[in-house]
Structures are given as C-alpha cells and as structure tokens.
Amino acid sequence: MRNRVSIDIPSLGAGAAVAVVGAFVLLDSSGGFELSLGWMAVVLTGALGLILVLSGLARSPERDDD
C-alpha cells in the first residue's frame, strides 16, 4: 500500500515566489531589462503578500465552542 503524498501549499507558493524574485534579479543583473528600486519593492511586496495569503489559507479555522 502506498502512502498518500501531501502537498504543503504555503511552502510551494513561497518557493515559487522566491524563484520569480530571483528570476527578476537575474534578468536585471544580466542586462535583460532595467529594474528600478521602486519596481523591486513592488515585486517583493507581491511575493510577501502571496506567502502570507497562502499561509493564512492553510491554517484550519479555530473553533470557539463556549
């Protein structure tokens, strides 16, 4: 019998976000396009927002049975 594989969605999303940020930095440093500090802040804020949303969605809701 095989064990069922579970996917950790926040870790997968965080890895994808970090990979996208890394690709932008790599393209900027290689001269592919000019990425200003303002646009880098937008990319980093979007990546952080994605990670926070996914980690919030992965939590189970707490029950208050009082």
C-alpha positions in Angstrom: 0.0 0.0 0.0 1.4 3.4 -1.0 1.4 6.3 1.4 -0.6 9.3 0.2 1.6 12.3 -0.7 0.5 15.6 0.9 1.5 18.9 -0.7 2.4 21.8 1.6 0.8 24.7 -0.3 2.4 27.6 1.6 5.9 26.1 1.0 5.1 25.5 -2.6 3.9 29.1 -3.1 6.8 30.6 -1.1 9.3 28.6 -3.3 7.6 29.9 -6.5 7.5 33.5 -5.2 11.2 33.3 -4.3 12.0 31.8 -7.7 10.2 34.6 -9.5 12.0 37.3 -7.5 15.3 35.5 -8.2 14.5 35.5 -12.0 13.8 39.2 -11.9 17.1 39.9 -10.1 19.0 37.6 -12.5 17.4 39.4 -15.6 18.2 42.8 -14.1 21.9 41.9 -13.4 22.4 40.4 -16.8 21.1 43.5 -18.5 17.9 41.9 -19.8 15.9 44.9 -18.6 16.3 47.7 -16.1 14.5 47.1 -12.8 14.4 50.1 -10.6 14.3 50.1 -6.8 10.6 51.0 -6.9 9.7 48.1 -9.1 11.8 45.7 -7.0 9.8 46.9 -3.9 6.6 46.1 -5.8 7.8 42.6 -6.7 9.0 41.8 -3.2 5.7 43.1 -1.6 3.7 41.0 -4.0 5.8 37.9 -3.2 5.4 38.5 0.6 1.7 39.1 0.1 1.4 35.8 -1.7 3.2 33.9 1.0 1.1 35.5 3.8 -2.2 34.7 2.0 -1.2 31.1 1.3 -0.1 30.6 4.9 -3.4 32.1 6.2 -5.4 29.9 3.9 -3.6 26.8 5.1 -4.5 27.3 8.7 -7.5 25.5 10.0 -10.1 27.7 11.5 -10.2 27.8 15.2 -13.5 26.8 16.8 -15.0 28.6 19.7 -17.4 26.2 21.4 -18.1 28.3 24.5 
